[in-house]
Amino acid sequence: MYEGKYPKKRYKITLEFLKELLPENSKILDLGVENPFSEILKQSGYQVKNTSGEDLDEDFSSVQQSNAEVVTAFEIFEHLIAPYNILKEIKAKKLVASIPLQLWFAPAYQSKTDKWDRHYHEFESWQFDWLLEKSGWEIKRKMKFTNPVKKIGFRPFLRLFTKRYYLVYAERKI
């Protein structure tokens, strides 16, 4: 299930987190285009629909029109200029989201070849918590974890023990 070049540890931890919180067959709207992890979710018994590549800073129709029970957003919010806006528009009562954390030893990520593959935000965990709270969500569970890479160097060494990812389960405040 986690073969090839994909981040085996990150996918495994995220799937285990979801399985503890959501029953199989849950209807999920996954923000972002179809990807290897959305396929893993489908293989694990979830009903997953992805957004279509629209600019989620400007087009909220996918979350406004969805009847999904939960919205997932895995490494999406750091790419948005104003993630607050789409978080406010989500109609589902549950949210599972992950972000890469800001690292003191690395600048914000910016692809040199893809104008969309850039991080506008690199959050500290407290900043993401505050964003969720301000946009109407109550965090019920959260965790941080490492995801080492198989490379040699100072930064790969630091990634062995620096918690790089932040995973959150939140429910809409009533």
N, C-alpha and C positions, 0 to 999 in steps of 0.2 A: 504494500500500500504506500510506502514511503520510499520507493526506489528512485535511483537516479540522482540528479543534481539538486533536488529540492531540500529545503531545510528540515531534515528528519526530526530533530529534537523539537523545534518550534511547532511543527505540525502536530506531533504526538502530544505535547503539553496542552496545546490549544484544544485538540479534540477531546482529551480527557476532561478538561475544564468544562467544555460544553456538555459532555455526556453526564456529568454530575448535576447539571442544572436544567437540562432540557430533555424531555422524553423523545424517544425515536419518533419519527414521523411529524415532528414539529414543523410548521411552515416558517421558513426563514427567507427574509429579503437580505441578501448579501450585497453591501455597497461595494461597487467596483465590478469590472467585467469578469466574466467567467474565468477561472484560474485553477491551478492544480488543487488548491485547498477546497474550493467549492465542489470539485469532483470527489474529493475524499469525504466531504460532508454527505453528498448524495449516496456514496457507497456505504455510508454508515447509517443510512435509513432516514435522513432528513430530507424534507421537500424544500429544495433550494432554488430560488430565482435570483439572478444577478441583475444589477442595473446595466444599462446599455452603453456606458462610456460617455454619458452626458456630463456636462460640467456641473458638479454637485454644489458648487458655490452659487450657481445661478438658477439651476433647474431642480426644483424639489418635487416634481410630479411623481417620481418613482416611489417616494416615501409617503406622499399624500394619498396616492391611489392604491397603495398596497393593503392587502388584508392579512399580511403575515403576522404571526404571533410575536415574532422576535426579529429585530434587525441586527445583523452582524456587520462589523466594520473592522477588518483586519489590515492594519497598516494603511489606512486611508486618510484619517484626519490630519496627519502631518503634511499632506499634500494640498490641503484646502487653505485658502486665504482666510475664510471665516467659517470654521466648523460649527460655531454656535448656531448659525442660521439653519443648517440642515438638522442639527440635533433638536431644535425647537419644533421642527415640522414633522418629525417622526410620529406616526400614529400608533405604532406597536407599543405595547406596555413594557416590553423587555428589550434590553440592549446588551450585546456582548461585543466588546471592542478591545483591540490591542493597538499599541503604538510602540515605536522604538523610542527609547528614552534618550534624552540629551546626554552626550558623553563628554566629559571634560577633556579627553585626549583626542577628540575628532571633530572637525568642523561639520556643519550641516551638510547633508548629502545633496549633491547636485550632479545629475548625469550630464555629460558633455555632449551626448548625441540625441537625447530625448527631452524635449521641452516640458513634458508632463511629469517625468520621473525626477522630481525635485522635492525637497522638504522645505516648505515654507515655515513650518513650526517643528522644533524638536523640543518636546515638552519635558519638564521634570514632572514626577508623579503628582505632586501637589497642584501643579498648574492644570493638569488634565482633570483631576478631581474637581477643581473649582469650576472648570468649563462645564463639566457634567452637571454639577449642582446648580449653576446659574441658568442652565438651559432646561431645568426641570426634571433632572434625574437624581435618584438616590442610589448610591453605590451599596450593593449588598455583599459583594465579594470581590477581592482583588488579589493579584499576585505579581511578583516580579521574577524573572528568570534569565539565565544566561543562554546564549546560543553560540558556542564556539565555532570558529571556522578552521578549516584544515589548510592553514597557510603558515608560513614562517615569518616572524617579524615582531616588533614591539606591540603594535596594535592587536594582532591576533593573540599574543600572549595575554594582554590585558583583558581580552574578551573571554578568556577562560574563567575568570572570576568576577567580572563586572556584569551586573544585571542589566541587560540591554533592552529587554522587552517588558512591557507592563500590560497586563490582561485584566479587564474589568467586566463584571456583571452588574448591571444597574436596572432599576425598575422606574417607570414613570411615576413621579410624585402625584398623589391624588389631591 
